[in-house]
Amino acid sequence: MSKTKWLIVALVAVLVFAFFALDLGHLLSLAQLKSQQAGFAVLYAESPALVIGAYALLYVVVFALALPVGAVMTLAGGALFGLVTGTLVVSFASSLGALLAFLASRHVLADTVRARFGQRLAEVDKGIERDGPFYLFTLRLIPAIPPAVINLLFGLTRMRGWTFYWVSQLGMLAGTVAYINAGTQLAKIDSLMGILSPGVIGSLVLLGLFPLIARMAVDGVKRRRVYARWAGIKPRHFERNLVVIGAGAAGLVSAYIAAAVKAKVTLVEAHKMGGDCLNYGCVPSKALIKTATLARQMRHSHDYGIARAEATINFAQVMERVAGIVRAVEPHDSVERYTALGVDVVQGHARLIDPWRVEITKADGTTQTLTTRSIVIATGAAPFVPPLPGLDEVGYLTSDTLWSLRELPQRLVVLGGGPIGCELAQCFARLGSAVTQIEMLPRIMTREDEEVSAYARQALEADGVTLLTGHRALRCERTAAGRFIVVESAGAESRIGFDTLLCAVGRSARLQGFGLEELGIAVNRTVQTDEYLQTTYPNILAAGDVAGPFQFTHTAAHQAWYAAVNALFGSLKKFKADYSVIPWATFIDPEVARVGLNEQEAREKGIPYEVTRYGLDDLDRAIADSAARGWVKVLTPPGKDRILGVTIVGVHAADLLAEFVLAMKHGLGLNKILGTIHTYPTLAEANKYVAGEWKRAHQPTRLLEWVSRYHAWRRA
Ligand SMILES: Cc1cc2nc3c(=O)[nH]c(=O)nc-3n(C[C@H](O)[C@H](O)[C@H](O)COP(=O)(O)OP(=O)(O)OC[C@H]3O[C@@H](n4cnc5c(N)ncnc54)[C@H](O)[C@@H]3O)c2cc1C
């Protein structure tokens, strides 16, 4: 604890001790006040400023320390100074006292509390930022809640001192007036209990609730205003309960849920059912990775005792296999399947006409307009193409166009060091391309810890990728000698020749061409939604890549549940999208999988943590598979087995992660994982062993000493 903290604690302790030691409680009792009232009045008449000053100072101290004489002091204020002056003095003094207590709580306790409950307090902070003054006002008006508790609690939040001060002053005013008024008739008061009658208390509570009720009314008005420009055109009846735009992961799941709960739902897809994941993303990329991994294993067959295994790549066949796999998965997302599930699937381009009408333009040019109570926007994201001079002249591929390639690029440049760029760079290197990967930042996969980036770099370089981090692409050039990309690093330019350029620098939400602008739906890189995934119009929701903040198939599907349920049942009950446990993986070899915090994020957020690590080089199954590389790293709060986050680097890391995702989701700690039987010999045992490492580091040493003595005694 810092010196200032000790000073505050010591000062509070001395003052409280002095109060009880000097029996000030007795001196400031109602009876004493009544008996001394005449004397005080004389003193006040002689030197009013001095009396007011001394009284205010004492009041500030009493209020700040929450000494049990506040009520009597307030009555005294009324008795001595009358209603107006008394109210003024007490109102300012009590607010100042409250502010002092609030600041003391912030200074002494907030850091410790935040260190322990930082993540949970983040939610409270958001609420305080939004509704804090309303809550504080309400609490201040409810006499049953001791002001000291409020001061202490709000000191732990991120509310600004000034806001706390003025809201407190306003909130306490009604109670203050009631007490001061009672004080003006001190002679009639026999006890403190009767000052606030049930009627007065009820009125105060109502007054407290007023701002919240007012807020709800304002929200209602705002909502009406959003729809005001569409006055008179809202359909009287709706043909659909829900129209979903886009049949990727988010759209498919939204439509499926709507059909499952018997809503009338139409799913509109402009291109291919299954969206990016099936056609251009997860499925083809993982199919390609499989072939690349096999090619690598064959090249390293001697590691497995196979003297020679030739990997002759027929790239056209490799890509045909990829296309075949996409076709094999297609039925899962097909029109037939969703129709059988009860979804009305329409193939065409959807456009919002107004908040309740969607116009669909089909391939043959015909249009259909549907009226609907709610809409889910699930239009996904598209590869971002950087505005590089000369890019169009040299030509480029993206994840959308890559899959039609049938000739292996001899020299491939991959622009971008994120997960997609890394997966594809390694794949093509393993298949035989000379790959140069360019990343502007100092390292690849920057969301992960530095050691992960470094390990991934090693892995990619081991497969022959030339990795240029800290290199910024400036322009592309086409000359007689071929195609080049010009990059800059540390002030120096260099040219890299290539046959094929793959842009993998990120993906941007599809926001244009379907009516968002016309309706005035707020966007900022993604469609802006609230926690319920509602857009500017509460009956229009968004899910998946178009809504962000994540760009994964599983998060798109996760959001889809909330979007569909809130769209269909939001007027009865709404659910906030829960992002508390989000896993993801990058499918390079070795895989990198993560859930929750890594060290980098824990440091940024100021969350104290302990690291427990288990190296896969120790794991029997990994050794048997010649895959003994990587690690499992778990972050826990110091001394506790609660899991804050896990990063796994190794073969099948993404599969191994599932146990930790489950544990985090359901609040199971490392002790529970340790107490679970894991099949031998499996890679999953790594999860149990990392829990074992944690346990070993947290042995009850004292207890074990006693146990050792017990055994010694038994031997004797
Ligand atoms: C190479 C690559 C690899 C990836 N690997 C993984 C991975 O391993 N794991 C993972 O979780 N994620 C991965 N992703 C990301 C994943 O593909 C996306 O997060 C996921 O597809 C998002 O789903 P979505 O439903 O939001 O959007 P999408 O899948 O993009 O679907 C949106 C659909 O909306 C349609 N559409 C758009 N506008 C309209 C309109 N006006 N009318 C009608 N239809 C419209 C589009 O045609 C599209 O089909 C990968 C992505 C890529 C590119």
The ligand as a Gaussian input file, in Angstrom:
#p B3LYP/6-31G(d) Opt

LIG

0 1
 C       -9.626000     -17.912000     -46.180000
 C      -10.511000     -17.830000     -44.986000
 C      -10.391000     -18.756000     -43.994000
 C      -11.213000     -18.692000     -42.881000
 N      -11.060000     -19.625000     -41.905000
 C      -11.856000     -19.583000     -40.825000
 C      -11.747000     -20.581000     -39.825000
 O      -10.926000     -21.484000     -39.928000
 N      -12.591000     -20.523000     -38.766000
 C      -13.511000     -19.520000     -38.630000
 O      -14.236000     -19.508000     -37.644000
 N      -13.636000     -18.568000     -39.573000
 C      -12.842000     -18.573000     -40.665000
 N      -12.988000     -17.631000     -41.640000
 C      -13.978000     -16.550000     -41.427000
 C      -15.397000     -17.020000     -41.765000
 O      -15.431000     -17.485000     -43.074000
 C      -16.369000     -15.868000     -41.576000
 O      -16.217000     -15.342000     -40.297000
 C      -17.816000     -16.340000     -41.741000
 O      -17.998000     -16.812000     -43.024000
 C      -18.779000     -15.200000     -41.450000
 O      -20.077000     -15.602000     -41.704000
 P      -21.219000     -14.538000     -42.029000
 O      -22.492000     -15.299000     -42.057000
 O      -21.111000     -13.382000     -41.157000
 O      -20.879000     -13.993000     -43.497000
 P      -20.647000     -14.715000     -44.893000
 O      -20.209000     -16.124000     -44.709000
 O      -19.756000     -13.815000     -45.649000
 O      -22.086000     -14.737000     -45.549000
 C      -22.691000     -13.568000     -45.998000
 C      -23.579000     -13.920000     -47.184000
 O      -24.421000     -12.815000     -47.446000
 C      -24.637000     -12.766000     -48.848000
 N      -25.090000     -11.411000     -49.182000
 C      -24.422000     -10.255000     -49.023000
 N      -25.208000      -9.225000     -49.378000
 C      -26.384000      -9.741000     -49.760000
 C      -27.609000      -9.181000     -50.233000
 N      -27.766000      -7.883000     -50.340000
 N      -28.607000     -10.016000     -50.536000
 C      -28.488000     -11.335000     -50.402000
 N      -27.366000     -11.920000     -49.970000
 C      -26.325000     -11.137000     -49.641000
 C      -23.260000     -13.092000     -49.417000
 O      -23.371000     -13.535000     -50.735000
 C      -22.788000     -14.181000     -48.459000
 O      -23.098000     -15.449000     -48.944000
 C      -12.191000     -17.685000     -42.775000
 C      -12.338000     -16.744000     -43.814000
 C      -11.517000     -16.820000     -44.911000
 C      -11.691000     -15.817000     -45.987000

